[in-house]
Amino acid sequence: MALEIRPYREEETEAFFRVPSIVFGNYTAEPVSERRGVQVPPEWSLCAFEDGVLATTYAAYPFMMRLNGAKAPAAGVTFVGTLPWFRRRGHLRKIMEHDLRRRYEQRMEPLAVLLASIAGIYQRYGYAVCSTNQRFTIDPKWINMAPSVPPAGGTWREASKDELPLLQGLYREFSGPRNGYLHRAPLIWEGQVLGIGPQTFGPGDLGPSLIAVYEEGGEARGYLTYAARHFETAPDGGPPGQRIFVRDFVWTTPAAYRAAWDFLKTFDLASRILFMHQPMDDPAFDLLLDPRELRATLGDWLLGRIIDVERALPLRPYGQEGRVTFEVRDEMCPWNAGRWALEAGPEGAAASRTKDAPQLTLDVSALAQLLFGQVSPTNAVRAGRAEAAAAAPLELWDAMWRTEYAPFCPDGF
């Protein structure tokens, strides 16, 4: 067997897109040029060719995301798949090793993120679950605020896709201080927010979004984009009827958040309102009169991988000034392994090699969870994800690695 790892070439475009279409169950015989879909230029790809046949695909978008409120470049890994007759031969591991080393040596993105069909595949390569997704499925009759929650007071109006700049401005304000949110590309806005592009959201073709903008004193303070559809056989196992799929939900004031629920309560013909992607610190559980009616379900969501410890750790602000030392284990990226010191202060942070005794010893995957704020250092030690020295200052660790918001990414990629 001759194995070659390289980007696909222009003349191999059909072969490249054929692999994920087979792997993810949406195979079509139509040529790529004749169907709607997200295009990946060859330079963003890396593939395994076995005896000249394209066996495994892999690509990464050059993302910019928010990391505890700061801009952070990240490789958004996607289009990963191996044809059935080439599996269990280590092709993806070889691609991963090649790509991680290339990004480190060329000083490309120091982080990689992905949304996994099976999280266990990627945890073998140093990735970790760095955010949790909540899904809400509520009958609008059960949408009521607790008695102590004040009414919103603003008004709603319908908006059109021509007001996209308004939505983008609200999203920038909303996502700016948050953690894990992407700087959205046009394809995400068109497909996942407006429902008019190739990356649409929800089961089947729900059509274009309806857009509702919330205003206080004539100023826009939030918005909802959503799609409505009647089902004879419901996709969520519930009774037949109308479903409202919330595609995007942004609020910049507490009143805008409460007002969105009041707005959705007016959908009398709907039997379910579905929020497919909400962060763990969503306020719904603290505000609703009957929060169990959210029928909340949890799942792993964004997975993260530190490619370069030295450049990745200073990307985010830290919750407190201080200096901590730690030892990293990283089999796939040996340049990360060893002892490090992180110093955080008002001018930023820096990670450097040290000979000092480590306060914590942990795998690079656990370090990614700390970086995103998915797990506190104390809980990492309690769970056995990290080992603490006898005098390790865990209170300082917790204060430094705290994030303002729970890690989350509402967009698929």
MOHU-V44437 format. One record per residue. RES is the residue in three letters. PSI is psi as a letter, one per 40 degrees, with the letter a starting at -180 (NA if undefined). NEAR is the number of other C-alpha atoms within 8 Angstrom. D_FIRST is the distance of its C-alpha to the first C-alpha in Angstrom with 1 decimal. Layout:
res=RES psi=PSI near=NEAR d_first=D_FIRST
res=RES psi=PSI near=NEAR d_first=D_FIRST
This chain:
res=MET psi=h near=4 d_first=0.0
res=ALA psi=h near=6 d_first=3.8
res=LEU psi=h near=9 d_first=6.3
res=GLU psi=h near=8 d_first=9.9
res=ILE psi=h near=11 d_first=13.1
res=ARG psi=i near=9 d_first=16.1
res=PRO psi=i near=10 d_first=19.0
res=TYR psi=i near=11 d_first=19.0
res=ARG psi=i near=7 d_first=21.1
res=GLU psi=d near=6 d_first=24.3
res=GLU psi=e near=5 d_first=23.0
res=GLU psi=e near=8 d_first=20.4
res=THR psi=d near=10 d_first=23.2
res=GLU psi=d near=9 d_first=23.3
res=ALA psi=d near=8 d_first=19.6
res=PHE psi=d near=11 d_first=20.2
res=PHE psi=e near=9 d_first=23.3
res=ARG psi=d near=9 d_first=22.1
res=VAL psi=d near=14 d_first=19.7
res=PRO psi=d near=13 d_first=22.6
res=SER psi=d near=11 d_first=24.9
res=ILE psi=d near=10 d_first=22.9
res=VAL psi=d near=11 d_first=22.4
res=PHE psi=e near=7 d_first=26.1
res=GLY psi=f near=6 d_first=27.6
res=ASN psi=f near=7 d_first=29.2
res=TYR psi=h near=8 d_first=27.1
res=THR psi=i near=5 d_first=29.0
res=ALA psi=e near=4 d_first=28.4
res=GLU psi=h near=6 d_first=30.6
res=PRO psi=i near=7 d_first=29.1
res=VAL psi=d near=10 d_first=29.1
res=SER psi=e near=5 d_first=32.0
res=GLU psi=e near=6 d_first=34.1
res=ARG psi=i near=7 d_first=33.9
res=ARG psi=h near=7 d_first=35.2
res=GLY psi=i near=7 d_first=32.7
res=VAL psi=h near=7 d_first=31.9
res=GLN psi=i near=4 d_first=30.1
res=VAL psi=h near=7 d_first=27.7
res=PRO psi=i near=6 d_first=27.5
res=PRO psi=d near=10 d_first=24.2
res=GLU psi=e near=6 d_first=25.4
res=TRP psi=e near=10 d_first=25.7
res=SER psi=i near=14 d_first=22.1
res=LEU psi=h near=15 d_first=18.8
res=CYS psi=i near=14 d_first=15.6
res=ALA psi=h near=15 d_first=12.0
res=PHE psi=h near=13 d_first=10.0
res=GLU psi=h near=11 d_first=6.6
res=ASP psi=f near=7 d_first=6.1
res=GLY psi=e near=8 d_first=9.8
res=VAL psi=h near=6 d_first=11.0
res=LEU psi=h near=11 d_first=13.1
res=ALA psi=d near=12 d_first=12.2
res=THR psi=h near=15 d_first=14.6
res=THR psi=i near=16 d_first=17.9
res=TYR psi=i near=13 d_first=20.3
res=ALA psi=i near=12 d_first=23.5
res=ALA psi=h near=10 d_first=26.7
res=TYR psi=i near=9 d_first=30.2
res=PRO psi=g near=9 d_first=32.5
res=PHE psi=i near=10 d_first=35.1
res=MET psi=h near=10 d_first=38.5
res=MET psi=i near=12 d_first=39.8
res=ARG psi=h near=17 d_first=42.9
res=LEU psi=g near=14 d_first=42.6
res=ASN psi=f near=14 d_first=46.0
res=GLY psi=e near=11 d_first=47.6
res=ALA psi=i near=11 d_first=45.9
res=LYS psi=h near=10 d_first=43.4
res=ALA psi=h near=10 d_first=39.9
res=PRO psi=h near=11 d_first=36.7
res=ALA psi=i near=13 d_first=33.7
res=ALA psi=h near=12 d_first=30.3
res=GLY psi=g near=12 d_first=30.3
res=VAL psi=h near=13 d_first=26.8
res=THR psi=i near=11 d_first=26.2
res=PHE psi=f near=8 d_first=24.0
res=VAL psi=h near=10 d_first=21.5
res=GLY psi=i near=10 d_first=19.4
res=THR psi=h near=13 d_first=16.1
res=LEU psi=i near=11 d_first=15.9
res=PRO psi=d near=6 d_first=16.6
res=TRP psi=e near=4 d_first=13.6
res=PHE psi=e near=9 d_first=11.2
res=ARG psi=i near=9 d_first=13.6
res=ARG psi=f near=5 d_first=13.9
res=ARG psi=e near=5 d_first=10.6
res=GLY psi=e near=7 d_first=12.6
res=HIS psi=d near=10 d_first=11.9
res=LEU psi=d near=9 d_first=15.7
res=ARG psi=d near=8 d_first=16.5
res=LYS psi=d near=9 d_first=14.4
res=ILE psi=d near=13 d_first=16.2
res=MET psi=d near=9 d_first=19.5
res=GLU psi=d near=10 d_first=19.2
res=HIS psi=d near=9 d_first=18.6
res=ASP psi=d near=9 d_first=21.4
res=LEU psi=d near=10 d_first=23.9
res=ARG psi=d near=9 d_first=23.7
res=ARG psi=d near=8 d_first=24.1
res=ARG psi=d near=12 d_first=27.1
res=TYR psi=d near=12 d_first=28.7
res=GLU psi=d near=7 d_first=28.4
res=GLN psi=e near=6 d_first=29.6
res=ARG psi=f near=7 d_first=32.3
res=MET psi=a near=7 d_first=31.4
res=GLU psi=h near=12 d_first=32.3
res=PRO psi=e near=15 d_first=32.9
res=LEU psi=i near=13 d_first=32.5
res=ALA psi=i near=13 d_first=30.0
res=VAL psi=i near=12 d_first=31.2
res=LEU psi=i near=11 d_first=29.9
res=LEU psi=h near=11 d_first=31.1
res=ALA psi=h near=9 d_first=28.8
res=SER psi=d near=4 d_first=28.4
res=ILE psi=h near=6 d_first=27.7
res=ALA psi=d near=10 d_first=29.0
res=GLY psi=d near=6 d_first=27.2
res=ILE psi=d near=7 d_first=23.8
res=TYR psi=d near=11 d_first=25.0
res=GLN psi=e near=10 d_first=27.3
res=ARG psi=e near=7 d_first=24.4
res=TYR psi=e near=9 d_first=23.8
res=GLY psi=e near=12 d_first=27.5
res=TYR psi=i near=13 d_first=29.0
res=ALA psi=i near=13 d_first=32.2
res=VAL psi=h near=13 d_first=34.5
res=CYS psi=e near=14 d_first=36.9
res=SER psi=i near=14 d_first=39.1
res=THR psi=h near=14 d_first=40.5
res=ASN psi=h near=13 d_first=41.2
res=GLN psi=h near=13 d_first=44.3
res=ARG psi=h near=13 d_first=44.9
res=PHE psi=h near=13 d_first=48.6
res=THR psi=g near=12 d_first=49.8
res=ILE psi=h near=13 d_first=53.6
res=ASP psi=h near=11 d_first=56.3
res=PRO psi=d near=14 d_first=58.5
res=LYS psi=d near=6 d_first=61.6
res=TRP psi=e near=8 d_first=60.5
res=ILE psi=h near=14 d_first=60.2
res=ASN psi=i near=9 d_first=63.2
res=MET psi=i near=9 d_first=63.6
res=ALA psi=i near=8 d_first=65.2
res=PRO psi=d near=6 d_first=69.0
res=SER psi=e near=4 d_first=68.7
res=VAL psi=h near=7 d_first=66.3
res=PRO psi=i near=5 d_first=68.3
res=PRO psi=i near=7 d_first=67.9
res=ALA psi=d near=8 d_first=65.9
res=GLY psi=e near=7 d_first=68.6
res=GLY psi=a near=11 d_first=66.5
res=THR psi=i near=7 d_first=65.7
res=TRP psi=i near=9 d_first=62.8
res=ARG psi=i near=8 d_first=62.3
res=GLU psi=i near=8 d_first=59.7
res=ALA psi=i near=9 d_first=57.6
res=SER psi=i near=8 d_first=55.5
res=LYS psi=e near=7 d_first=52.1
res=ASP psi=e near=5 d_first=54.2
res=GLU psi=f near=8 d_first=55.1
res=LEU psi=d near=8 d_first=51.5
res=PRO psi=d near=7 d_first=52.7
res=LEU psi=d near=7 d_first=55.0
res=LEU psi=d near=9 d_first=52.2
res=GLN psi=d near=8 d_first=50.0
res=GLY psi=d near=8 d_first=52.9
res=LEU psi=d near=14 d_first=53.5
res=TYR psi=d near=9 d_first=49.8
res=ARG psi=d near=8 d_first=49.8
res=GLU psi=d near=9 d_first=52.9
res=PHE psi=d near=11 d_first=51.5
res=SER psi=e near=10 d_first=48.1
res=GLY psi=d near=9 d_first=49.2
res=PRO psi=e near=12 d_first=50.1
res=ARG psi=a near=15 d_first=47.4
res=ASN psi=h near=17 d_first=44.2
res=GLY psi=e near=12 d_first=40.7
res=TYR psi=i near=13 d_first=42.0
res=LEU psi=i near=10 d_first=40.3
res=HIS psi=h near=8 d_first=41.9
res=ARG psi=h near=6 d_first=41.3
res=ALA psi=i near=6 d_first=39.8
res=PRO psi=d near=6 d_first=41.5
res=LEU psi=d near=11 d_first=38.8
res=ILE psi=d near=11 d_first=39.7
res=TRP psi=d near=10 d_first=43.4
res=GLU psi=d near=13 d_first=43.2
res=GLY psi=d near=14 d_first=40.8
res=GLN psi=d near=16 d_first=41.3
res=VAL psi=d near=13 d_first=45.0
res=LEU psi=e near=13 d_first=46.5
res=GLY psi=f near=14 d_first=44.4
res=ILE psi=e near=10 d_first=44.2
res=GLY psi=a near=10 d_first=40.7
res=PRO psi=d near=10 d_first=37.2
res=GLN psi=g near=12 d_first=36.8
res=THR psi=i near=11 d_first=39.6
res=PHE psi=h near=10 d_first=40.4
res=GLY psi=i near=7 d_first=41.2
res=PRO psi=h near=6 d_first=40.5
res=GLY psi=a near=4 d_first=40.4
res=ASP psi=h near=6 d_first=42.2
res=LEU psi=e near=11 d_first=45.2
res=GLY psi=a near=7 d_first=46.4
res=PRO psi=i near=8 d_first=47.9
res=SER psi=i near=12 d_first=49.3
res=LEU psi=i near=11 d_first=53.0
res=ILE psi=h near=12 d_first=54.0
res=ALA psi=h near=11 d_first=56.8
res=VAL psi=h near=13 d_first=58.1
res=TYR psi=h near=15 d_first=60.4
res=GLU psi=i near=13 d_first=63.3
res=GLU psi=h near=10 d_first=65.8
res=GLY psi=f near=5 d_first=68.9
res=GLY psi=e near=5 d_first=67.2
res=GLU psi=h near=6 d_first=64.1
res=ALA psi=h near=9 d_first=60.6
res=ARG psi=e near=13 d_first=59.4
res=GLY psi=i near=15 d_first=56.5
res=TYR psi=i near=14 d_first=54.7
res=LEU psi=h near=13 d_first=52.9
res=THR psi=h near=14 d_first=50.6
res=TYR psi=i near=12 d_first=50.1
res=ALA psi=i near=13 d_first=49.5
res=ALA psi=h near=9 d_first=51.5
res=ARG psi=i near=8 d_first=50.5
res=HIS psi=h near=8 d_first=52.1
res=PHE psi=h near=10 d_first=50.1
res=GLU psi=d near=6 d_first=51.2
res=THR psi=h near=7 d_first=48.2
res=ALA psi=i near=10 d_first=47.8
res=PRO psi=e near=7 d_first=44.3
res=ASP psi=e near=4 d_first=45.5
res=GLY psi=e near=6 d_first=46.9
res=GLY psi=a near=6 d_first=50.5
res=PRO psi=i near=7 d_first=53.2
res=PRO psi=i near=9 d_first=53.0
res=GLY psi=a near=11 d_first=54.4
res=GLN psi=i near=12 d_first=53.7
res=ARG psi=h near=13 d_first=51.1
res=ILE psi=h near=12 d_first=51.3
res=PHE psi=h near=12 d_first=48.0
res=VAL psi=h near=13 d_first=48.6
res=ARG psi=d near=14 d_first=46.0
res=ASP psi=h near=11 d_first=47.4
res=PHE psi=h near=9 d_first=50.2
res=VAL psi=h near=11 d_first=51.7
res=TRP psi=i near=12 d_first=55.0
res=THR psi=e near=11 d_first=56.7
res=THR psi=i near=8 d_first=59.8
res=PRO psi=d near=7 d_first=60.4
res=ALA psi=d near=10 d_first=62.5
res=ALA psi=d near=14 d_first=59.7
res=TYR psi=d near=12 d_first=57.6
res=ARG psi=d near=11 d_first=60.4
res=ALA psi=d near=13 d_first=61.3
res=ALA psi=d near=11 d_first=57.9
res=TRP psi=d near=9 d_first=58.4
res=ASP psi=d near=10 d_first=61.9
res=PHE psi=d near=9 d_first=60.6
res=LEU psi=d near=10 d_first=58.0
res=LYS psi=d near=11 d_first=60.7
res=THR psi=e near=7 d_first=62.4
res=PHE psi=g near=8 d_first=59.7
res=ASP psi=d near=8 d_first=61.9
res=LEU psi=e near=6 d_first=59.9
res=ALA psi=h near=12 d_first=56.6
res=SER psi=e near=12 d_first=55.8
res=ARG psi=h near=11 d_first=53.0
res=ILE psi=h near=15 d_first=52.2
res=LEU psi=h near=12 d_first=48.6
res=PHE psi=h near=11 d_first=47.5
res=MET psi=d near=10 d_first=43.7
res=HIS psi=h near=8 d_first=43.1
res=GLN psi=i near=12 d_first=45.7
res=PRO psi=i near=12 d_first=45.5
res=MET psi=d near=8 d_first=46.7
res=ASP psi=f near=6 d_first=49.9
res=ASP psi=h near=7 d_first=51.0
res=PRO psi=e near=6 d_first=54.8
res=ALA psi=d near=7 d_first=55.0
res=PHE psi=d near=7 d_first=55.4
res=ASP psi=e near=6 d_first=58.3
res=LEU psi=d near=10 d_first=60.1
res=LEU psi=i near=11 d_first=59.9
res=LEU psi=d near=9 d_first=62.7
res=ASP psi=g near=9 d_first=60.4
res=PRO psi=d near=10 d_first=57.0
res=ARG psi=d near=6 d_first=55.6
res=GLU psi=e near=10 d_first=55.8
res=LEU psi=e near=9 d_first=52.9
res=ARG psi=f near=9 d_first=50.7
res=ALA psi=h near=10 d_first=48.4
res=THR psi=i near=7 d_first=44.8
res=LEU psi=i near=8 d_first=42.5
res=GLY psi=i near=7 d_first=38.8
res=ASP psi=i near=9 d_first=36.3
res=TRP psi=b near=12 d_first=36.0
res=LEU psi=h near=14 d_first=34.9
res=LEU psi=i near=14 d_first=32.3
res=GLY psi=i near=15 d_first=32.4
res=ARG psi=h near=13 d_first=30.4
res=ILE psi=h near=15 d_first=32.0
res=ILE psi=d near=14 d_first=29.8
res=ASP psi=h near=11 d_first=32.6
res=VAL psi=d near=10 d_first=35.5
res=GLU psi=d near=10 d_first=37.8
res=ARG psi=d near=9 d_first=37.7
res=ALA psi=d near=11 d_first=37.3
res=LEU psi=d near=12 d_first=40.3
res=PRO psi=e near=11 d_first=42.9
res=LEU psi=d near=11 d_first=42.1
res=ARG psi=i near=11 d_first=44.3
res=PRO psi=i near=10 d_first=48.0
res=TYR psi=i near=12 d_first=49.0
res=GLY psi=e near=9 d_first=51.8
res=GLN psi=i near=10 d_first=53.7
res=GLU psi=i near=10 d_first=54.0
res=GLY psi=i near=9 d_first=52.8
res=ARG psi=h near=8 d_first=50.4
res=VAL psi=i near=9 d_first=47.9
res=THR psi=i near=14 d_first=45.4
res=PHE psi=i near=13 d_first=42.2
res=GLU psi=h near=12 d_first=39.0
res=VAL psi=h near=14 d_first=35.6
res=ARG psi=h near=11 d_first=32.5
res=ASP psi=g near=11 d_first=29.3
res=GLU psi=d near=6 d_first=26.0
res=MET psi=d near=7 d_first=23.8
res=CYS psi=g near=11 d_first=26.3
res=PRO psi=d near=7 d_first=27.8
res=TRP psi=e near=5 d_first=30.2
res=ASN psi=d near=13 d_first=32.1
res=ALA psi=i near=11 d_first=32.6
res=GLY psi=a near=8 d_first=36.1
res=ARG psi=h near=14 d_first=39.7
res=TRP psi=i near=14 d_first=41.1
res=ALA psi=h near=12 d_first=44.5
res=LEU psi=h near=12 d_first=45.2
res=GLU psi=h near=11 d_first=48.6
res=ALA psi=h near=14 d_first=49.9
res=GLY psi=a near=10 d_first=53.1
res=PRO psi=d near=5 d_first=55.1
res=GLU psi=e near=5 d_first=53.2
res=GLY psi=a near=8 d_first=49.8
res=ALA psi=i near=13 d_first=47.3
res=ALA psi=i near=10 d_first=45.2
res=ALA psi=h near=13 d_first=42.5
res=SER psi=i near=8 d_first=42.3
res=ARG psi=i near=8 d_first=41.2
res=THR psi=i near=8 d_first=43.9
res=LYS psi=e near=6 d_first=44.8
res=ASP psi=i near=6 d_first=47.1
res=ALA psi=h near=7 d_first=46.6
res=PRO psi=h near=11 d_first=44.6
res=GLN psi=d near=12 d_first=46.6
res=LEU psi=i near=12 d_first=43.5
res=THR psi=h near=12 d_first=40.1
res=LEU psi=i near=13 d_first=37.4
res=ASP psi=i near=11 d_first=33.8
res=VAL psi=d near=13 d_first=32.8
res=SER psi=d near=13 d_first=32.6
res=ALA psi=d near=12 d_first=36.2
res=LEU psi=d near=11 d_first=37.2
res=ALA psi=d near=14 d_first=35.9
res=GLN psi=d near=14 d_first=38.2
res=LEU psi=d near=12 d_first=41.0
res=LEU psi=d near=9 d_first=40.3
res=PHE psi=e near=14 d_first=40.5
res=GLY psi=e near=13 d_first=43.4
res=GLN psi=d near=12 d_first=41.8
res=VAL psi=h near=8 d_first=42.9
res=SER psi=i near=11 d_first=45.8
res=PRO psi=d near=12 d_first=45.3
res=THR psi=d near=10 d_first=47.8
res=ASN psi=d near=8 d_first=46.0
res=ALA psi=d near=12 d_first=42.7
res=VAL psi=d near=11 d_first=44.4
res=ARG psi=d near=8 d_first=46.1
res=ALA psi=e near=7 d_first=42.8
res=GLY psi=e near=7 d_first=41.0
res=ARG psi=e near=10 d_first=38.7
res=ALA psi=i near=14 d_first=40.5
res=GLU psi=h near=9 d_first=42.6
res=ALA psi=h near=10 d_first=45.9
res=ALA psi=i near=8 d_first=47.9
res=ALA psi=d near=4 d_first=51.4
res=ALA psi=f near=6 d_first=53.2
res=ALA psi=h near=8 d_first=50.6
res=PRO psi=g near=7 d_first=52.6
res=LEU psi=d near=8 d_first=50.9
res=GLU psi=d near=7 d_first=53.7
res=LEU psi=d near=9 d_first=52.9
res=TRP psi=d near=11 d_first=49.1
res=ASP psi=d near=11 d_first=49.9
res=ALA psi=d near=9 d_first=52.3
res=MET psi=d near=12 d_first=50.0
res=TRP psi=e near=14 d_first=46.9
res=ARG psi=i near=10 d_first=48.9
res=THR psi=i near=11 d_first=48.1
res=GLU psi=d near=8 d_first=50.7
res=TYR psi=i near=9 d_first=48.8
res=ALA psi=i near=13 d_first=46.1
res=PRO psi=h near=14 d_first=42.6
res=PHE psi=i near=14 d_first=41.7
res=CYS psi=h near=12 d_first=40.0
res=PRO psi=e near=8 d_first=41.5
res=ASP psi=i near=8 d_first=38.9
res=GLY psi=i near=6 d_first=35.6
res=PHE psi=NA near=6 d_first=32.7
